Amino acid sequence: MALEDKILEVIKGPKLSAIGTVIEESGQILPVVRYMITMGRDDLILTAFTSASSRKVSQIEKNVKNPEDPKYVAIRFVPSLIEYYSKGQVKIWKN
């Protein structure tokens, strides 16, 4: 089975995912993990939906994106690298 197919088995469809963002607090950059339901697609892109007023959106906006809908947003995660772990081995997929 191809590596992309193995990755799709893990991410395809609705999944509970841990999404990492960062915040600046007292002059320090700190990691923050949020849980979201993501939908994995055949092209290995993950999509999640959330309230535009959520803290994760404001953290992402500071680093990456500018949503057009002021009340509800879709977040698209386009991977450049995926690490696939299986049976103690790591395989790397790169876009």
VOVO-664719 format. One line per field, with one value per atom (N, C-alpha, C): x, y negated, z negated; residue in three letters; atom name. Coordinates in nm, 2 decimals. Atoms other than C-alpha are relative to their C-alpha. Layout:
N
xx <- (X  ...)
yy <- (Y  ...)
zz <- (Z  ...)
aa <- (ala  ...)
at <- (CA  ...)
//
This chain:
95
xx <- (0.09  0.00  0.09  -0.07  0.13  -0.01  -0.01  0.23  -0.12  0.12  -0.05  -0.12  0.12  -0.31  0.00  0.00  -0.19  -0.03  0.04  -0.21  -0.15  0.14  -0.56  -0.08  0.07  -0.67  -0.01  0.00  -0.58  -0.08  0.06  -0.71  -0.14  0.12  -1.01  -0.12  0.12  -1.35  0.01  0.00  -1.44  0.09  -0.09  -1.17  0.02  -0.04  -1.09  0.15  -0.14  -0.76  0.05  -0.07  -0.52  0.07  -0.06  -0.43  0.08  -0.10  -0.13  0.00  -0.01  -0.13  0.10  -0.09  0.09  -0.06  0.05  0.02  0.13  -0.10  0.24  -0.05  0.04  0.22  0.13  -0.11  0.45  0.13  -0.12  0.70  0.05  -0.04  0.72  -0.10  0.09  0.58  -0.02  0.03  0.40  -0.09  0.09  0.24  -0.13  0.13  -0.13  -0.06  0.07  -0.32  -0.15  0.15  -0.69  -0.05  0.06  -0.91  -0.11  0.10  -1.12  -0.04  0.03  -1.31  0.05  -0.05  -1.13  -0.05  0.04  -1.22  0.12  -0.11  -0.94  -0.05  0.04  -0.96  0.10  -0.09  -0.81  0.13  -0.12  -0.55  0.08  -0.07  -0.43  -0.02  0.04  -0.58  -0.10  0.10  -0.76  -0.08  0.09  -1.06  -0.07  0.07  -1.22  -0.09  0.09  -1.51  -0.01  0.01  -1.54  -0.06  0.04  -1.67  0.11  -0.11  -1.49  0.05  -0.04  -1.48  0.09  -0.07  -1.29  0.15  -0.14  -0.94  0.09  -0.09  -0.78  0.00  0.00  -0.90  0.08  -0.08  -0.75  0.15  -0.15  -0.42  0.05  -0.04  -0.42  0.01  0.00  -0.51  0.13  -0.12  -0.20  0.12  -0.11  0.02  -0.02  0.02  -0.15  -0.11  0.11  -0.50  -0.09  0.09  -0.77  -0.14  0.13  -1.13  -0.09  0.09  -1.39  -0.13  0.13  -1.70  0.02  -0.02  -1.72  -0.05  0.06  -1.91  0.04  -0.02  -1.81  0.11  -0.11  -1.49  0.03  -0.06  -1.34  0.15  -0.14  -0.98  0.05  -0.06  -0.78  0.15  -0.14  -0.46  0.06  -0.06  -0.24  0.14  -0.13  0.05  0.11  -0.12  0.40  0.08  -0.07  0.53  -0.09  0.08  0.35  0.09  -0.07  0.52  -0.10  0.09  0.36  0.07  -0.06  0.44  -0.08  0.06  0.38  0.10  -0.08  0.53  0.15  -0.13  0.82  0.08  -0.07  0.91  -0.07  0.05  0.87  0.02  -0.01  0.79  -0.04  0.02  0.80  -0.07  0.06  0.56  0.02  -0.02  0.65  -0.08  0.08  0.44  0.09)
yy <- (0.12  0.00  -0.12  0.13  -0.35  -0.08  0.08  -0.59  -0.09  0.09  -0.84  0.08  -0.08  -0.56  0.03  -0.03  -0.47  -0.13  0.13  -0.84  -0.02  0.02  -0.86  0.08  -0.08  -0.57  -0.06  0.07  -0.78  -0.12  0.13  -1.12  -0.01  0.02  -1.06  0.01  0.01  -1.15  -0.09  0.08  -1.33  0.07  -0.05  -1.29  -0.11  0.10  -1.45  -0.02  0.04  -1.63  -0.10  0.10  -1.82  -0.10  0.11  -2.15  -0.09  0.09  -2.35  -0.14  0.14  -2.73  -0.05  0.07  -2.98  -0.13  0.13  -3.28  -0.07  0.08  -3.56  -0.05  0.04  -3.61  -0.04  0.06  -3.83  0.01  0.00  -3.85  0.13  -0.13  -3.48  0.06  -0.08  -3.26  0.13  -0.13  -2.97  0.09  -0.08  -2.67  0.03  -0.03  -2.60  0.11  -0.11  -2.28  -0.01  0.00  -2.29  0.12  -0.12  -2.00  -0.04  0.03  -2.02  0.13  -0.10  -1.79  -0.04  0.03  -1.78  0.10  -0.09  -1.63  0.02  -0.02  -1.47  0.03  -0.02  -1.48  0.09  -0.09  -1.26  -0.07  0.08  -1.54  -0.02  0.01  -1.51  -0.13  0.12  -1.85  0.02  -0.01  -1.88  -0.13  0.11  -2.11  0.01  0.00  -2.22  -0.13  0.11  -2.46  -0.04  0.06  -2.69  -0.14  0.13  -3.01  -0.10  0.10  -3.32  -0.07  0.07  -3.46  0.09  -0.09  -3.16  -0.04  0.04  -3.20  0.06  -0.06  -2.96  -0.08  0.08  -3.17  -0.13  0.12  -3.49  0.03  -0.04  -3.30  0.03  -0.03  -3.17  -0.12  0.13  -3.51  -0.08  0.07  -3.66  0.06  -0.06  -3.41  0.03  -0.05  -3.30  -0.06  0.02  -3.39  -0.11  0.11  -3.65  0.05  -0.05  -3.50  -0.11  0.09  -3.66  -0.01  -0.01  -3.55  -0.05  0.05  -3.75  0.08  -0.08  -3.49  0.14  -0.14  -3.15  0.03  -0.02  -3.02  0.15  -0.14  -2.71  -0.02  0.00  -2.64  0.11  -0.10  -2.46  0.02  -0.03  -2.28  0.07  -0.05  -2.22  0.05  -0.05  -1.99  -0.02  -0.01  -2.03  0.12  -0.12  -1.73  0.07  -0.09  -1.44  0.11  -0.11  -1.20  0.12  -0.12  -0.85  0.10  -0.09  -0.63  0.14  -0.13  -0.25  0.10  -0.11  0.04  -0.04  0.05  -0.17  -0.07  0.07  -0.32  -0.12  0.13  -0.67  -0.01  0.03  -0.74  -0.14  0.14  -1.09  -0.02  0.04  -1.23  -0.15  0.15  -1.57  -0.04  0.06  -1.79  -0.07)
zz <- (0.00  0.00  0.00  -0.01  0.09  -0.13  0.13  -0.19  0.00  0.00  -0.08  -0.04  0.04  -0.11  -0.15  0.14  -0.46  -0.08  0.06  -0.56  0.01  -0.02  -0.42  -0.09  0.09  -0.63  -0.14  0.13  -0.94  0.00  0.01  -0.84  0.07  -0.08  -0.60  -0.09  0.07  -0.72  -0.13  0.12  -1.05  -0.11  0.11  -1.32  -0.10  0.10  -1.65  0.01  -0.03  -1.59  -0.11  0.09  -1.82  0.10  -0.09  -1.64  -0.09  0.08  -1.77  0.06  -0.03  -1.77  -0.09  0.09  -1.94  -0.05  0.06  -2.17  -0.05  0.06  -2.28  -0.14  0.14  -2.66  -0.08  0.08  -2.87  0.08  -0.08  -2.58  0.04  -0.04  -2.53  0.10  -0.10  -2.24  -0.06  0.06  -2.39  0.09  -0.08  -2.22  -0.08  0.05  -2.27  0.09  -0.07  -2.17  -0.01  0.00  -2.07  0.07  -0.07  -1.98  0.09  -0.10  -1.67  0.08  -0.10  -1.44  0.14  -0.13  -1.11  0.10  -0.11  -0.77  0.09  -0.09  -0.58  0.14  -0.14  -0.20  0.07  -0.08  0.07  0.04  -0.03  0.14  -0.13  0.13  -0.23  -0.07  0.06  -0.31  -0.11  0.10  -0.64  -0.01  0.02  -0.69  -0.13  0.12  -1.01  0.00  0.01  -1.09  -0.15  0.13  -1.39  0.00  0.02  -1.53  0.03  -0.04  -1.39  -0.13  0.12  -1.75  -0.09  0.09  -1.89  -0.01  0.03  -2.04  0.11  -0.10  -1.79  0.13  -0.12  -1.50  -0.01  0.01  -1.64  -0.01  0.00  -1.70  0.14  -0.14  -1.35  0.09  -0.08  -1.20  -0.02  0.03  -1.37  0.07  -0.06  -1.20  0.15  -0.14  -0.87  0.08  -0.09  -0.75  -0.03  0.01  -0.70  0.05  -0.05  -0.69  0.06  -0.07  -0.47  -0.07  0.07  -0.67  -0.14  0.13  -0.99  -0.11  0.11  -1.18  -0.01  -0.01  -1.07  0.10  -0.09  -0.92  0.02  -0.03  -0.76  0.00  0.00  -0.83  0.08  -0.09  -0.57  -0.04  0.04  -0.68  0.12  -0.11  -0.38  -0.04  0.05  -0.48  0.10  -0.08  -0.35  -0.03  0.05  -0.55  -0.09  0.10  -0.72  -0.04  0.06  -0.95  -0.03  0.02  -0.94  -0.09  0.10  -1.24  0.01  0.00  -1.21  -0.04  0.05  -1.40  -0.03  0.04  -1.54  0.11  -0.11  -1.20  0.04  -0.05  -1.06  0.15  -0.14  -0.70  0.02  -0.02  -0.57  0.14  -0.12  -0.31  0.02  -0.03  -0.15  0.12  -0.11  0.07  0.09)
aa <- (met  met  met  ala  ala  ala  leu  leu  leu  glu  glu  glu  asp  asp  asp  lys  lys  lys  ile  ile  ile  leu  leu  leu  glu  glu  glu  val  val  val  ile  ile  ile  lys  lys  lys  gly  gly  gly  pro  pro  pro  lys  lys  lys  leu  leu  leu  ser  ser  ser  ala  ala  ala  ile  ile  ile  gly  gly  gly  thr  thr  thr  val  val  val  ile  ile  ile  glu  glu  glu  glu  glu  glu  ser  ser  ser  gly  gly  gly  gln  gln  gln  ile  ile  ile  leu  leu  leu  pro  pro  pro  val  val  val  val  val  val  arg  arg  arg  tyr  tyr  tyr  met  met  met  ile  ile  ile  thr  thr  thr  met  met  met  gly  gly  gly  arg  arg  arg  asp  asp  asp  asp  asp  asp  leu  leu  leu  ile  ile  ile  leu  leu  leu  thr  thr  thr  ala  ala  ala  phe  phe  phe  thr  thr  thr  ser  ser  ser  ala  ala  ala  ser  ser  ser  ser  ser  ser  arg  arg  arg  lys  lys  lys  val  val  val  ser  ser  ser  gln  gln  gln  ile  ile  ile  glu  glu  glu  lys  lys  lys  asn  asn  asn  val  val  val  lys  lys  lys  asn  asn  asn  pro  pro  pro  glu  glu  glu  asp  asp  asp  pro  pro  pro  lys  lys  lys  tyr  tyr  tyr  val  val  val  ala  ala  ala  ile  ile  ile  arg  arg  arg  phe  phe  phe  val  val  val  pro  pro  pro  ser  ser  ser  leu  leu  leu  ile  ile  ile  glu  glu  glu  tyr  tyr  tyr  tyr  tyr  tyr  ser  ser  ser  lys  lys  lys  gly  gly  gly  gln  gln  gln  val  val  val  lys  lys  lys  ile  ile  ile  trp  trp  trp  lys  lys  lys  asn  asn  asn)
at <- (N  CA  C  N  CA  C  N  CA  C  N  CA  C  N  CA  C  N  CA  C  N  CA  C  N  CA  C  N  CA  C  N  CA  C  N  CA  C  N  CA  C  N  CA  C  N  CA  C  N  CA  C  N  CA  C  N  CA  C  N  CA  C  N  CA  C  N  CA  C  N  CA  C  N  CA  C  N  CA  C  N  CA  C  N  CA  C  N  CA  C  N  CA  C  N  CA  C  N  CA  C  N  CA  C  N  CA  C  N  CA  C  N  CA  C  N  CA  C  N  CA  C  N  CA  C  N  CA  C  N  CA  C  N  CA  C  N  CA  C  N  CA  C  N  CA  C  N  CA  C  N  CA  C  N  CA  C  N  CA  C  N  CA  C  N  CA  C  N  CA  C  N  CA  C  N  CA  C  N  CA  C  N  CA  C  N  CA  C  N  CA  C  N  CA  C  N  CA  C  N  CA  C  N  CA  C  N  CA  C  N  CA  C  N  CA  C  N  CA  C  N  CA  C  N  CA  C  N  CA  C  N  CA  C  N  CA  C  N  CA  C  N  CA  C  N  CA  C  N  CA  C  N  CA  C  N  CA  C  N  CA  C  N  CA  C  N  CA  C  N  CA  C  N  CA  C  N  CA  C  N  CA  C  N  CA  C  N  CA  C  N  CA  C  N  CA  C  N  CA  C  N  CA  C  N  CA  C  N  CA  C  N  CA  C  N  CA  C  N  CA  C  N  CA  C  N  CA  C  N  CA  C)
//
